[in-house]
Amino acid sequence: MEKLKVILNRSIGRVYVPKYIRNRSEEVILHISDTPYSFFYALKDLIKKINPEYIIHTGDLVDNIKLEFCHYSLYRYSKRLEILVDILSKSSAKKTYICLGNHDKKEVLKSMSDKIDIIDICENIRIKDLELRMSHYSSEIIKDPQEYNLYGHNLDIKNKIDNGRTYLNGIQSINIIYTDTKKVEYLAYPFGIDDERLRKGKIGL
């Protein structure tokens, strides 16, 4: 039954969140990455359902607009980004972190909100007893991996546990990290998100 619910939700552009996550008593971190505009409505609904205490986005905020290559799309990127920033800023999260991706503009993001912590390349942070390293790029993560490592950009390094360190790719899945028990849950993006990321899949752009 649970699998059917996941498939049904994904097929209508939503993220299925099990009741035990929605009704938890423990604080959680929500990790996402490389989000095309088509995902924003689902993200708003997801945040409402989970009500995460911390949000980490590891870059490429409007991923269907490849700003690194299409500079003429800056206005369109800015208008779409406004919507995402509004969703994130209106959440009840204690802290929201955004790592800049290769298709992001720091000055545009900075002008929209002072409630968001912007990470240029890579940064190590501590949330409760969790040591985290976050970047858009897995190549930056592996220079100094921590207990939990969050990234996106491509699928060079998929979700895994290696030598006691947890690696979480925000393209592969939506990741939920419990701050006390340190448990990790993986939620599936809606169908079609990979196509939006790069017209038939994300290959590192």
N, CA, C and O atoms as a DFTB+ gen file, in Angstrom:
820 C
 N C O
     1  1       0.822      -1.208       0.000
     2  2       0.000       0.000       0.000
     3  2       0.861       1.265       0.000
     4  3       0.567       2.230      -0.707
     5  1       1.947       1.245       0.819
     6  2       2.827       2.409       0.883
     7  2       3.466       2.687      -0.483
     8  3       3.553       3.838      -0.910
     9  1       3.907       1.638      -1.155
    10  2       4.533       1.802      -2.466
    11  2       3.563       2.407      -3.468
    12  3       3.947       3.236      -4.294
    13  1       2.313       1.993      -3.392
    14  2       1.285       2.527      -4.277
    15  2       1.076       4.022      -4.017
    16  3       0.927       4.808      -4.953
    17  1       1.068       4.402      -2.744
    18  2       0.908       5.812      -2.379
    19  2       2.065       6.652      -2.920
    20  3       1.873       7.771      -3.395
    21  1       3.266       6.087      -2.835
    22  2       4.447       6.784      -3.359
    23  2       4.292       7.021      -4.854
    24  3       4.518       8.130      -5.339
    25  1       3.906       5.979      -5.582
    26  2       3.758       6.064      -7.037
    27  2       2.649       7.042      -7.424
    28  3       2.820       7.849      -8.338
    29  1       1.534       6.970      -6.738
    30  2       0.409       7.866      -7.041
    31  2       0.787       9.319      -6.816
    32  3       0.481      10.180      -7.641
    33  1       1.448       9.590      -5.709
    34  2       1.869      10.962      -5.426
    35  2       2.895      11.453      -6.440
    36  3       2.805      12.588      -6.910
    37  1       3.851      10.626      -6.777
    38  2       4.870      11.013      -7.757
    39  2       4.252      11.293      -9.121
    40  3       4.704      12.176      -9.850
    41  1       3.226      10.541      -9.452
    42  2       2.594      10.698     -10.763
    43  2       1.791      11.993     -10.879
    44  3       1.542      12.464     -11.989
    45  1       1.384      12.573      -9.747
    46  2       0.638      13.841      -9.792
    47  2       1.511      15.020      -9.333
    48  3       1.006      16.095      -9.010
    49  1       2.824      14.792      -9.314
    50  2       3.750      15.881      -9.026
    51  2       3.939      16.203      -7.563
    52  3       4.330      17.319      -7.222
    53  1       3.667      15.240      -6.686
    54  2       3.820      15.473      -5.253
    55  2       4.852      14.517      -4.647
    56  3       5.327      13.589      -5.302
    57  1       5.179      14.769      -3.390
    58  2       6.096      13.900      -2.645
    59  2       5.293      13.223      -1.543
    60  3       4.649      13.894      -0.736
    61  1       5.331      11.908      -1.508
    62  2       4.621      11.181      -0.453
    63  2       5.443      11.193       0.825
    64  3       6.614      10.813       0.833
    65  1       4.805      11.640       1.911
    66  2       5.451      11.685       3.219
    67  2       4.701      10.763       4.176
    68  3       3.546      11.035       4.502
    69  1       5.325       9.684       4.631
    70  2       4.660       8.758       5.562
    71  2       4.233       9.455       6.852
    72  3       4.835      10.446       7.263
    73  1       3.198       8.930       7.476
    74  2       2.648       9.531       8.700
    75  2       3.674       9.597       9.824
    76  3       3.699      10.553      10.599
    77  1       4.524       8.569       9.906
    78  2       5.473       8.553      11.019
    79  2       6.485       9.693      10.914
    80  3       7.047      10.106      11.928
    81  1       6.728      10.208       9.710
    82  2       7.595      11.383       9.565
    83  2       6.826      12.645       9.932
    84  3       7.345      13.520      10.626
    85  1       5.589      12.733       9.463
    86  2       4.766      13.913       9.763
    87  2       4.459      14.033      11.255
    88  3       4.366      15.138      11.788
    89  1       4.301      12.892      11.922
    90  2       3.900      12.895      13.338
    91  2       5.062      12.690      14.301
    92  3       4.847      12.371      15.470
    93  1       6.270      12.868      13.832
    94  2       7.456      12.614      14.667
    95  2       7.533      13.636      15.811
    96  3       6.873      14.675      15.780
    97  1       8.345      13.320      16.808
    98  2       8.592      14.249      17.906
    99  2       9.999      14.840      17.822
   100  3      10.340      15.765      18.560
   101  1      10.797      14.305      16.931
   102  2      12.209      14.680      16.818
   103  2      12.410      15.736      15.724
   104  3      11.692      15.750      14.724
   105  1      13.386      16.609      15.926
   106  2      13.713      17.604      14.912
   107  2      14.406      16.943      13.718
   108  3      15.111      15.944      13.860
   109  1      14.184      17.534      12.531
   110  2      14.797      16.974      11.328
   111  2      15.396      18.073      10.448
   112  3      15.048      19.250      10.539
   113  1      16.314      17.622       9.595
   114  2      16.888      18.455       8.536
   115  2      16.305      17.971       7.212
   116  3      16.292      16.771       6.940
   117  1      15.825      18.897       6.391
   118  2      15.366      18.578       5.041
   119  2      16.462      18.981       4.062
   120  3      16.891      20.135       4.048
   121  1      16.918      18.030       3.239
   122  2      17.959      18.307       2.252
   123  2      17.425      18.072       0.844
   124  3      16.935      16.989       0.524
   125  1      17.527      19.109       0.005
   126  2      17.128      19.019      -1.405
   127  2      18.234      19.627      -2.262
   128  3      19.125      20.302      -1.747
   129  1      18.176      19.390      -3.558
   130  2      19.178      19.959      -4.452
   131  2      18.665      20.005      -5.876
   132  3      17.781      19.239      -6.258
   133  1      19.238      20.929      -6.671
   134  2      18.987      20.984      -8.112
   135  2      17.483      20.948      -8.428
   136  3      16.981      20.010      -9.046
   137  1      16.797      21.985      -7.990
   138  2      15.328      22.002      -8.057
   139  2      14.817      22.817      -9.236
   140  3      14.983      24.036      -9.256
   141  1      14.205      22.174     -10.209
   142  2      13.571      22.923     -11.297
   143  2      12.300      23.610     -10.802
   144  3      11.732      23.235      -9.776
   145  1      11.874      24.608     -11.539
   146  2      10.695      25.391     -11.156
   147  2       9.459      24.515     -10.971
   148  3       8.614      24.803     -10.124
   149  1       9.354      23.463     -11.749
   150  2       8.174      22.591     -11.674
   151  2       8.051      21.890     -10.327
   152  3       6.987      21.363     -10.000
   153  1       9.131      21.877      -9.540
   154  2       9.114      21.216      -8.237
   155  2       8.663      22.145      -7.109
   156  3       8.385      21.675      -6.006
   157  1       8.587      23.430      -7.357
   158  2       8.344      24.394      -6.282
   159  2       7.018      24.167      -5.555
   160  3       6.962      24.258      -4.329
   161  1       5.965      23.874      -6.295
   162  2       4.671      23.642      -5.652
   163  2       4.750      22.415      -4.742
   164  3       4.240      22.422      -3.621
   165  1       5.398      21.366      -5.244
   166  2       5.547      20.144      -4.440
   167  2       6.408      20.415      -3.213
   168  3       6.160      19.857      -2.144
   169  1       7.414      21.266      -3.361
   170  2       8.279      21.610      -2.235
   171  2       7.496      22.360      -1.158
   172  3       7.647      22.090       0.033
   173  1       6.666      23.296      -1.586
   174  2       5.836      24.044      -0.625
   175  2       4.956      23.097       0.171
   176  3       4.819      23.236       1.386
   177  1       4.363      22.137      -0.518
   178  2       3.507      21.142       0.118
   179  2       4.323      20.232       1.036
   180  3       3.875      19.875       2.125
   181  1       5.521      19.862       0.587
   182  2       6.415      19.005       1.372
   183  2       6.818      19.677       2.681
   184  3       6.784      19.050       3.740
   185  1       7.195      20.943       2.611
   186  2       7.592      21.687       3.812
   187  2       6.418      21.794       4.780
   188  3       6.592      21.688       5.994
   189  1       5.235      22.003       4.239
   190  2       4.037      22.090       5.083
   191  2       3.787      20.768       5.814
   192  3       3.411      20.762       6.986
   193  1       3.997      19.661       5.120
   194  2       3.760      18.337       5.716
   195  2       4.824      17.971       6.749
   196  3       4.505      17.446       7.816
   197  1       6.072      18.246       6.431
   198  2       7.169      17.833       7.312
   199  2       7.429      18.855       8.414
   200  3       7.741      18.494       9.548
   201  1       7.297      20.144       8.063
   202  2       7.608      21.212       9.014
   203  2       9.024      21.042       9.570
   204  3       9.195      20.940      10.785
   205  1      10.044      21.010       8.701
   206  2      11.412      20.732       9.161
   207  2      11.979      21.874       9.989
   208  3      11.651      23.040       9.769
   209  1      12.827      21.526      10.937
   210  2      13.474      22.546      11.769
   211  2      14.675      23.184      11.056
   212  3      15.075      24.306      11.366
   213  1      15.238      22.441      10.094
   214  2      16.372      22.954       9.328
   215  2      16.176      22.564       7.864
   216  3      15.686      21.476       7.559
   217  1      16.568      23.470       6.963
   218  2      16.491      23.194       5.527
   219  2      17.863      23.467       4.912
   220  3      18.466      24.514       5.145
   221  1      18.338      22.513       4.130
   222  2      19.595      22.699       3.400
   223  2      19.341      22.432       1.915
   224  3      18.898      21.349       1.533
   225  1      19.626      23.435       1.091
   226  2      19.513      23.294      -0.370
   227  2      20.925      23.369      -0.928
   228  3      21.624      24.359      -0.711
   229  1      21.357      22.327      -1.649
   230  2      22.738      22.298      -2.123
   231  2      22.871      22.743      -3.586
   232  3      23.626      22.158      -4.363
   233  1      22.131      23.775      -3.934
   234  2      22.416      24.503      -5.164
   235  2      21.666      24.146      -6.429
   236  3      20.969      23.135      -6.514
   237  1      21.841      25.033      -7.423
   238  2      21.064      25.064      -8.660
   239  2      19.587      25.195      -8.288
   240  3      18.796      24.259      -8.405
   241  1      19.262      26.392      -7.839
   242  2      17.967      26.666      -7.226
   243  2      16.823      26.620      -8.219
   244  3      15.718      26.196      -7.881
   245  1      17.086      27.061      -9.455
   246  2      16.077      26.988     -10.527
   247  2      16.732      26.187     -11.643
   248  3      17.177      26.751     -12.643
   249  1      16.787      24.902     -11.474
   250  2      17.699      24.066     -12.260
   251  2      17.287      23.868     -13.711
   252  3      18.085      23.378     -14.511
   253  1      16.063      24.237     -14.069
   254  2      15.683      24.142     -15.482
   255  2      16.188      25.357     -16.269
   256  3      16.093      25.379     -17.496
   257  1      16.723      26.367     -15.572
   258  2      17.337      27.516     -16.233
   259  2      18.846      27.412     -16.024
   260  3      19.346      27.650     -14.924
   261  1      19.556      27.058     -17.077
   262  2      21.011      26.826     -16.980
   263  2      21.738      28.154     -17.113
   264  3      22.279      28.482     -18.169
   265  1      21.740      28.910     -16.023
   266  2      22.212      30.285     -16.029
   267  2      23.682      30.412     -16.413
   268  3      24.084      31.420     -16.995
   269  1      24.474      29.413     -16.099
   270  2      25.897      29.457     -16.440
   271  2      26.098      29.591     -17.948
   272  3      27.067      30.201     -18.400
   273  1      25.184      29.021     -18.717
   274  2      25.300      29.030     -20.175
   275  2      24.328      30.015     -20.831
   276  3      24.543      30.451     -21.962
   277  1      23.259      30.358     -20.109
   278  2      22.203      31.208     -20.679
   279  2      22.073      32.491     -19.851
   280  3      21.096      32.662     -19.121
   281  1      23.048      33.384     -19.963
   282  2      23.051      34.609     -19.167
   283  2      21.843      35.488     -19.475
   284  3      21.398      36.262     -18.628
   285  1      21.321      35.366     -20.682
   286  2      20.160      36.169     -21.090
   287  2      18.898      35.770     -20.318
   288  3      17.889      36.472     -20.390
   289  1      18.941      34.663     -19.586
   290  2      17.785      34.196     -18.813
   291  2      17.795      34.698     -17.377
   292  3      17.029      34.207     -16.548
   293  1      18.651      35.670     -17.067
   294  2      18.788      36.149     -15.688
   295  2      17.464      36.688     -15.126
   296  3      17.129      36.430     -13.970
   297  1      16.730      37.422     -15.930
   298  2      15.454      37.968     -15.449
   299  2      14.484      36.840     -15.114
   300  3      13.841      36.851     -14.064
   301  1      14.387      35.876     -16.012
   302  2      13.475      34.740     -15.792
   303  2      13.914      33.938     -14.559
   304  3      13.083      33.504     -13.761
   305  1      15.221      33.750     -14.417
   306  2      15.772      33.069     -13.231
   307  2      15.384      33.823     -11.965
   308  3      14.950      33.215     -10.986
   309  1      15.538      35.142     -11.983
   310  2      15.251      35.962     -10.810
   311  2      13.793      35.854     -10.393
   312  3      13.493      35.741      -9.204
   313  1      12.886      35.889     -11.360
   314  2      11.452      35.806     -11.052
   315  2      11.090      34.444     -10.471
   316  3      10.284      34.358      -9.546
   317  1      11.678      33.390     -11.005
   318  2      11.429      32.042     -10.469
   319  2      12.063      31.887      -9.084
   320  3      11.475      31.286      -8.185
   321  1      13.253      32.428      -8.928
   322  2      13.951      32.329      -7.646
   323  2      13.167      33.030      -6.541
   324  3      13.150      32.570      -5.399
   325  1      12.524      34.132      -6.877
   326  2      11.688      34.851      -5.914
   327  2      10.655      33.932      -5.280
   328  3      10.391      34.004      -4.080
   329  1      10.083      33.079      -6.097
   330  2       9.055      32.151      -5.614
   331  2       9.665      31.145      -4.637
   332  3       9.097      30.872      -3.579
   333  1      10.816      30.603      -4.999
   334  2      11.486      29.627      -4.127
   335  2      11.890      30.265      -2.800
   336  3      11.662      29.691      -1.735
   337  1      12.486      31.445      -2.867
   338  2      12.919      32.136      -1.646
   339  2      11.728      32.439      -0.745
   340  3      11.831      32.352       0.478
   341  1      10.614      32.792      -1.344
   342  2       9.396      33.058      -0.571
   343  2       8.938      31.795       0.159
   344  3       8.550      31.854       1.326
   345  1       8.984      30.663      -0.525
   346  2       8.601      29.383       0.089
   347  2       9.523      29.059       1.268
   348  3       9.059      28.684       2.345
   349  1      10.814      29.204       1.055
   350  2      11.791      28.876       2.098
   351  2      11.716      29.860       3.267
   352  3      11.807      29.459       4.427
   353  1      11.553      31.129       2.964
   354  2      11.527      32.158       4.005
   355  2      10.291      32.073       4.886
   356  3      10.326      32.435       6.062
   357  1       9.199      31.590       4.306
   358  2       7.951      31.505       5.061
   359  2       7.828      30.205       5.849
   360  3       6.852      30.009       6.574
   361  1       8.797      29.327       5.713
   362  2       8.762      28.091       6.505
   363  2       9.065      28.441       7.955
   364  3       9.543      29.537       8.249
   365  1       8.790      27.517       8.850
   366  2       9.066      27.760      10.277
   367  2      10.440      27.219      10.683
   368  3      10.742      27.100      11.870
   369  1      11.263      26.895       9.692
   370  2      12.600      26.356       9.979
   371  2      13.421      27.342      10.802
   372  3      13.361      28.551      10.581
   373  1      14.182      26.816      11.747
   374  2      15.065      27.662      12.562
   375  2      16.199      28.234      11.720
   376  3      16.630      29.368      11.926
   377  1      16.677      27.432      10.766
   378  2      17.792      27.830       9.931
   379  2      17.611      27.273       8.533
   380  3      17.191      26.128       8.362
   381  1      17.930      28.089       7.527
   382  2      17.920      27.636       6.140
   383  2      19.270      27.968       5.511
   384  3      19.726      29.111       5.553
   385  1      19.897      26.957       4.931
   386  2      21.191      27.123       4.279
   387  2      21.040      26.864       2.785
   388  3      20.351      25.931       2.373
   389  1      21.689      27.696       1.980
   390  2      21.712      27.475       0.539
   391  2      23.153      27.506       0.053
   392  3      23.866      28.487       0.263
   393  1      23.580      26.420      -0.603
   394  2      24.894      26.373      -1.246
   395  2      24.714      26.827      -2.693
   396  3      23.828      26.338      -3.395
   397  1      25.538      27.745      -3.129
   398  2      25.425      28.243      -4.498
   399  2      25.873      27.179      -5.492
   400  3      26.919      26.553      -5.323
   401  1      25.065      26.988      -6.529
   402  2      25.412      26.068      -7.602
   403  2      26.008      26.815      -8.781
   404  3      26.081      28.044      -8.766
   405  1      26.428      26.091      -9.789
   406  2      27.017      26.728     -10.969
   407  2      25.990      27.495     -11.799
   408  3      26.363      28.264     -12.685
   409  1      24.701      27.294     -11.519
   410  2      23.659      28.042     -12.229
   411  2      22.951      29.041     -11.317
   412  3      21.798      29.399     -11.557
   413  1      23.641      29.488     -10.276
   414  2      23.058      30.453      -9.344
   415  2      23.826      31.767      -9.357
   416  3      24.994      31.820      -9.744
   417  1      23.139      32.839      -8.920
   418  2      23.742      34.173      -8.805
   419  2      23.621      34.645      -7.363
   420  3      22.520      34.883      -6.867
   421  1      24.761      34.778      -6.698
   422  2      24.759      35.144      -5.283
   423  2      24.093      36.491      -5.036
   424  3      23.297      36.634      -4.108
   425  1      24.423      37.489      -5.877
   426  2      23.890      38.831      -5.637
   427  2      22.369      38.879      -5.775
   428  3      21.699      39.643      -5.080
   429  1      21.833      38.059      -6.676
   430  2      20.373      38.010      -6.846
   431  2      19.733      37.378      -5.617
   432  3      18.760      37.902      -5.077
   433  1      20.289      36.239      -5.175
   434  2      19.762      35.545      -3.994
   435  2      19.879      36.425      -2.753
   436  3      18.946      36.510      -1.956
   437  1      21.023      37.074      -2.595
   438  2      21.273      37.896      -1.410
   439  2      20.293      39.054      -1.310
   440  3      19.923      39.464      -0.210
   441  1      19.876      39.580      -2.444
   442  2      18.963      40.725      -2.450
   443  2      17.543      40.346      -2.061
   444  3      16.718      41.219      -1.790
   445  1      17.255      39.062      -2.031
   446  2      15.881      38.615      -1.812
   447  2      15.561      38.255      -0.372
   448  3      14.401      38.323       0.034
   449  1      16.568      37.872       0.411
   450  2      16.282      37.456       1.783
   451  2      17.519      37.545       2.657
   452  3      18.623      37.201       2.235
   453  1      17.317      38.015       3.891
   454  2      18.419      38.001       4.858
   455  2      18.216      36.897       5.893
   456  3      18.931      36.821       6.892
   457  1      17.224      36.041       5.631
   458  2      16.933      34.940       6.552
   459  2      17.674      33.659       6.175
   460  3      17.649      32.669       6.907
   461  1      18.332      33.700       5.021
   462  2      18.985      32.498       4.496
   463  2      20.500      32.631       4.597
   464  3      21.063      33.664       4.236
   465  1      21.156      31.587       5.086
   466  2      22.618      31.542       5.119
   467  2      23.123      31.041       3.770
   468  3      22.788      29.934       3.348
   469  1      23.926      31.856       3.097
   470  2      24.422      31.505       1.764
   471  2      25.842      30.959       1.868
   472  3      26.722      31.588       2.456
   473  1      26.053      29.776       1.286
   474  2      27.371      29.121       1.278
   475  2      27.945      29.248      -0.126
   476  3      27.333      28.788      -1.089
   477  1      29.126      29.875      -0.251
   478  2      29.710      30.101      -1.576
   479  2      30.170      28.806      -2.248
   480  3      29.703      28.470      -3.337
   481  1      31.063      28.097      -1.614
   482  2      31.622      26.873      -2.204
   483  2      31.328      25.658      -1.336
   484  3      30.698      24.699      -1.781
   485  1      31.789      25.712      -0.094
   486  2      31.649      24.563       0.797
   487  2      31.768      25.041       2.238
   488  3      32.483      26.001       2.525
   489  1      31.074      24.374       3.129
   490  2      31.177      24.767       4.530
   491  2      30.843      23.597       5.446
   492  3      29.995      22.760       5.135
   493  1      31.529      23.564       6.576
   494  2      31.212      22.601       7.626
   495  2      30.368      23.302       8.680
   496  3      30.694      24.410       9.105
   497  1      29.285      22.659       9.101
   498  2      28.445      23.238      10.152
   499  2      28.124      22.150      11.184
   500  3      28.320      20.958      10.949
   501  1      27.634      22.602      12.309
   502  2      27.209      21.677      13.361
   503  2      25.760      21.978      13.694
   504  3      25.407      23.122      13.981
   505  1      24.928      20.960      13.657
   506  2      23.536      21.062      14.103
   507  2      23.357      20.037      15.209
   508  3      23.399      18.829      14.975
   509  1      23.156      20.544      16.422
   510  2      23.115      19.673      17.603
   511  2      24.396      18.846      17.649
   512  3      25.489      19.411      17.696
   513  1      24.282      17.510      17.634
   514  2      25.483      16.667      17.674
   515  2      25.906      16.180      16.295
   516  3      26.744      15.287      16.180
   517  1      25.335      16.757      15.263
   518  2      25.648      16.341      13.897
   519  2      26.728      17.239      13.296
   520  3      26.619      18.464      13.332
   521  1      27.759      16.625      12.752
   522  2      28.786      17.357      12.008
   523  2      28.474      17.183      10.521
   524  3      28.482      16.068      10.000
   525  1      28.200      18.300       9.849
   526  2      27.803      18.232       8.446
   527  2      28.749      19.036       7.562
   528  3      29.279      20.070       7.970
   529  1      28.947      18.546       6.358
   530  2      29.677      19.293       5.329
   531  2      28.731      19.437       4.144
   532  3      28.111      18.461       3.721
   533  1      28.619      20.645       3.608
   534  2      27.673      20.839       2.507
   535  2      28.291      21.683       1.399
   536  3      29.026      22.640       1.641
   537  1      27.962      21.289       0.185
   538  2      28.439      21.974      -1.006
   539  2      27.553      21.552      -2.175
   540  3      26.866      20.533      -2.107
   541  1      27.577      22.332      -3.229
   542  2      26.900      21.891      -4.450
   543  2      27.660      20.726      -5.077
   544  3      27.078      19.881      -5.757
   545  1      28.965      20.696      -4.836
   546  2      29.847      19.774      -5.552
   547  2      30.390      18.651      -4.657
   548  3      30.946      18.914      -3.591
   549  1      30.225      17.424      -5.093
   550  2      30.786      16.300      -4.333
   551  2      32.309      16.344      -4.328
   552  3      32.943      15.825      -3.409
   553  1      32.901      16.962      -5.354
   554  2      34.364      17.086      -5.418
   555  2      34.904      17.943      -4.271
   556  3      36.047      17.764      -3.850
   557  1      34.084      18.876      -3.761
   558  2      34.476      19.674      -2.602
   559  2      34.251      18.888      -1.302
   560  3      35.008      19.017      -0.340
   561  1      33.214      18.089      -1.303
   562  2      32.876      17.290      -0.117
   563  2      34.015      16.338       0.240
   564  3      34.393      16.221       1.406
   565  1      34.554      15.664      -0.763
   566  2      35.537      14.607      -0.489
   567  2      36.902      15.140      -0.051
   568  3      37.779      14.364       0.328
   569  1      37.084      16.458      -0.101
   570  2      38.345      17.041       0.383
   571  2      38.463      16.950       1.900
   572  3      39.563      16.856       2.444
   573  1      37.327      16.978       2.572
   574  2      37.333      16.931       4.041
   575  2      35.986      16.399       4.544
   576  3      35.248      17.126       5.208
   577  1      35.659      15.145       4.236
   578  2      34.337      14.618       4.590
   579  2      34.089      14.603       6.094
   580  3      34.996      14.362       6.891
   581  1      32.842      14.865       6.458
   582  2      32.421      14.884       7.852
   583  2      31.482      13.696       8.118
   584  3      31.386      12.775       7.307
   585  1      30.808      13.734       9.240
   586  2      29.899      12.646       9.601
   587  2      28.765      12.533       8.577
   588  3      28.405      11.433       8.156
   589  1      28.204      13.693       8.178
   590  2      27.143      13.740       7.161
   591  2      27.571      14.712       6.079
   592  3      28.000      15.826       6.378
   593  1      27.459      14.299       4.820
   594  2      27.939      15.075       3.686
   595  2      26.818      15.260       2.671
   596  3      26.274      14.288       2.146
   597  1      26.480      16.522       2.401
   598  2      25.320      16.845       1.569
   599  2      25.776      17.600       0.324
   600  3      26.582      18.526       0.416
   601  1      25.258      17.205      -0.846
   602  2      25.708      17.780      -2.113
   603  2      24.693      17.472      -3.212
   604  3      23.684      16.806      -2.979
   605  1      24.985      17.974      -4.425
   606  2      24.127      17.715      -5.585
   607  2      24.974      17.719      -6.841
   608  3      25.987      17.023      -6.917
   609  1      24.550      18.525      -7.852
   610  2      25.278      18.773      -9.104
   611  2      25.258      17.622     -10.093
   612  3      24.885      17.819     -11.249
   613  1      25.643      16.443      -9.681
   614  2      25.597      15.270     -10.555
   615  2      25.515      14.013      -9.695
   616  3      25.409      14.088      -8.471
   617  1      25.566      12.859     -10.353
   618  2      25.443      11.591      -9.623
   619  2      26.781      10.851      -9.519
   620  3      26.812       9.625      -9.412
   621  1      27.872      11.599      -9.550
   622  2      29.195      10.973      -9.435
   623  2      29.318      10.173      -8.142
   624  3      29.893       9.085      -8.124
   625  1      28.771      10.728      -7.058
   626  2      28.739      10.005      -5.783
   627  2      27.292       9.913      -5.340
   628  3      26.663      10.925      -5.031
   629  1      26.769       8.704      -5.312
   630  2      25.381       8.491      -4.911
   631  2      25.288       8.316      -3.398
   632  3      26.303       8.276      -2.703
   633  1      24.062       8.213      -2.898
   634  2      23.857       8.000      -1.465
   635  2      24.628       6.762      -1.005
   636  3      24.539       5.697      -1.616
   637  1      25.375       6.919       0.069
   638  2      26.115       5.759       0.571
   639  2      26.632       6.046       1.980
   640  3      26.664       7.192       2.428
   641  1      27.033       4.982       2.659
   642  2      27.755       5.097       3.929
   643  2      29.120       4.470       3.707
   644  3      29.224       3.323       3.273
   645  1      30.167       5.230       4.008
   646  2      31.524       4.775       3.748
   647  2      32.414       5.168       4.924
   648  3      32.544       6.350       5.243
   649  1      33.027       4.171       5.570
   650  2      33.890       4.418       6.730
   651  2      33.184       5.242       7.812
   652  3      33.770       6.145       8.410
   653  1      31.934       4.912       8.041
   654  2      31.177       5.581       9.090
   655  2      30.665       6.964       8.719
   656  3      30.048       7.637       9.545
   657  1      30.914       7.398       7.485
   658  2      30.447       8.702       7.027
   659  2      29.280       8.512       6.058
   660  3      29.298       7.619       5.211
   661  1      28.274       9.363       6.198
   662  2      27.077       9.272       5.363
   663  2      27.143      10.321       4.256
   664  3      27.358      11.505       4.519
   665  1      26.956       9.873       3.022
   666  2      26.976      10.757       1.850
   667  2      25.562      10.811       1.274
   668  3      24.967       9.780       0.958
   669  1      25.033      12.040       1.141
   670  2      23.651      12.214       0.705
   671  2      23.598      13.116      -0.527
   672  3      23.956      14.292      -0.474
   673  1      23.146      12.536      -1.628
   674  2      23.036      13.261      -2.891
   675  2      21.604      13.775      -3.043
   676  3      20.662      12.990      -3.147
   677  1      21.451      15.096      -3.056
   678  2      20.124      15.696      -3.125
   679  2      19.463      15.617      -4.480
   680  3      18.310      16.021      -4.627
   681  1      20.174      15.101      -5.487
   682  2      19.546      14.820      -6.781
   683  2      18.896      13.446      -6.732
   684  3      17.784      13.258      -7.225
   685  1      19.582      12.509      -6.146
   686  2      19.098      11.128      -6.099
   687  2      17.826      11.002      -5.275
   688  3      16.932      10.229      -5.622
   689  1      17.741      11.762      -4.183
   690  2      16.575      11.665      -3.310
   691  2      16.432      12.930      -2.472
   692  3      17.373      13.710      -2.326
   693  1      15.242      13.112      -1.929
   694  2      15.004      14.125      -0.901
   695  2      15.395      13.455       0.405
   696  3      14.904      12.372       0.722
   697  1      16.270      14.092       1.160
   698  2      16.836      13.442       2.338
   699  2      16.352      14.084       3.637
   700  3      16.361      15.307       3.782
   701  1      15.934      13.249       4.564
   702  2      15.474      13.697       5.872
   703  2      16.435      13.127       6.908
   704  3      16.595      11.911       7.007
   705  1      17.079      14.010       7.685
   706  2      18.033      13.581       8.708
   707  2      17.468      13.932      10.079
   708  3      17.156      15.092      10.350
   709  1      17.337      12.933      10.936
   710  2      16.875      13.151      12.307
   711  2      18.045      13.635      13.150
   712  3      19.109      13.015      13.147
   713  1      17.859      14.738      13.873
   714  2      18.987      15.365      14.565
   715  2      19.414      14.651      15.844
   716  3      20.544      14.839      16.297
   717  1      18.545      13.842      16.436
   718  2      18.902      13.145      17.678
   719  2      19.337      11.698      17.423
   720  3      20.427      11.291      17.824
   721  1      18.484      10.938      16.761
   722  2      18.815       9.536      16.485
   723  2      19.765       9.385      15.296
   724  3      20.361       8.325      15.101
   725  1      19.904      10.455      14.500
   726  2      20.792      10.488      13.332
   727  2      20.338       9.538      12.213
   728  3      21.111       9.182      11.323
   729  1      19.091       9.149      12.287
   730  2      18.526       8.289      11.236
   731  2      18.309       9.110       9.968
   732  3      18.082      10.318      10.035
   733  1      18.381       8.451       8.817
   734  2      18.149       9.122       7.535
   735  2      16.995       8.452       6.806
   736  3      16.925       7.226       6.728
   737  1      16.090       9.269       6.272
   738  2      14.986       8.781       5.440
   739  2      15.161       9.357       4.035
   740  3      15.611      10.492       3.870
   741  1      14.801       8.563       3.027
   742  2      14.905       8.994       1.641
   743  2      13.506       9.082       1.036
   744  3      12.757       8.106       1.068
   745  1      13.155      10.226       0.493
   746  2      11.870      10.397      -0.176
   747  2      12.114      10.607      -1.671
   748  3      13.135      11.166      -2.073
   749  1      11.175      10.157      -2.473
   750  2      11.337      10.228      -3.925
   751  2      10.783      11.535      -4.488
   752  3       9.716      11.997      -4.083
   753  1      11.520      12.118      -5.420
   754  2      11.030      13.281      -6.152
   755  2       9.870      12.856      -7.066
   756  3       9.764      11.682      -7.420
   757  1       9.011      13.792      -7.446
   758  2       7.945      13.462      -8.414
   759  2       8.531      12.985      -9.737
   760  3       9.661      13.327     -10.086
   761  1       7.759      12.200     -10.463
   762  2       8.180      11.763     -11.797
   763  2       8.389      12.997     -12.686
   764  3       7.648      13.975     -12.589
   765  1       9.390      12.938     -13.536
   766  2       9.630      14.022     -14.485
   767  2      10.624      15.066     -14.017
   768  3      11.061      15.897     -14.814
   769  1      10.992      15.045     -12.743
   770  2      11.923      16.058     -12.236
   771  2      13.294      15.931     -12.890
   772  3      13.921      16.940     -13.213
   773  1      13.764      14.705     -13.089
   774  2      15.062      14.525     -13.755
   775  2      15.029      15.071     -15.179
   776  3      16.007      15.658     -15.641
   777  1      13.905      14.880     -15.880
   778  2      13.780      15.424     -17.232
   779  2      13.860      16.943     -17.214
   780  3      14.467      17.557     -18.092
   781  1      13.245      17.535     -16.213
   782  2      13.278      18.992     -16.083
   783  2      14.688      19.478     -15.757
   784  3      15.110      20.537     -16.224
   785  1      15.407      18.708     -14.963
   786  2      16.764      19.114     -14.587
   787  2      17.662      19.255     -15.808
   788  3      18.475      20.175     -15.891
   789  1      17.510      18.353     -16.732
   790  2      18.296      18.484     -17.964
   791  2      17.691      17.666     -19.091
   792  3      18.343      16.773     -19.634
   793  1      16.482      17.957     -19.437
   794  2      15.854      17.326     -20.598
   795  2      16.370      15.916     -20.841
   796  3      17.154      15.665     -21.757
   797  1      15.905      15.006     -19.993
   798  2      16.261      13.588     -20.022
   799  2      17.406      13.257     -19.094
   800  3      18.178      12.338     -19.368
   801  1      17.532      13.996     -17.991
   802  2      18.468      13.550     -16.970
   803  2      19.567      14.530     -16.633
   804  3      19.945      15.366     -17.454
   805  1      20.070      14.426     -15.439
   806  2      21.116      15.307     -14.935
   807  2      22.479      14.682     -15.230
   808  3      22.750      13.565     -14.789
   809  1      23.337      15.383     -15.968
   810  2      24.628      14.804     -16.306
   811  2      25.794      15.709     -15.863
   812  3      26.891      15.642     -16.418
   813  1      25.540      16.534     -14.878
   814  2      26.641      17.338     -14.359
   815  2      26.642      18.777     -14.821
   816  3      27.603      19.506     -14.574
   817  1      25.573      19.203     -15.492
   818  2      25.481      20.604     -15.887
   819  2      24.764      21.400     -14.826
   820  3      24.586      22.609     -14.975
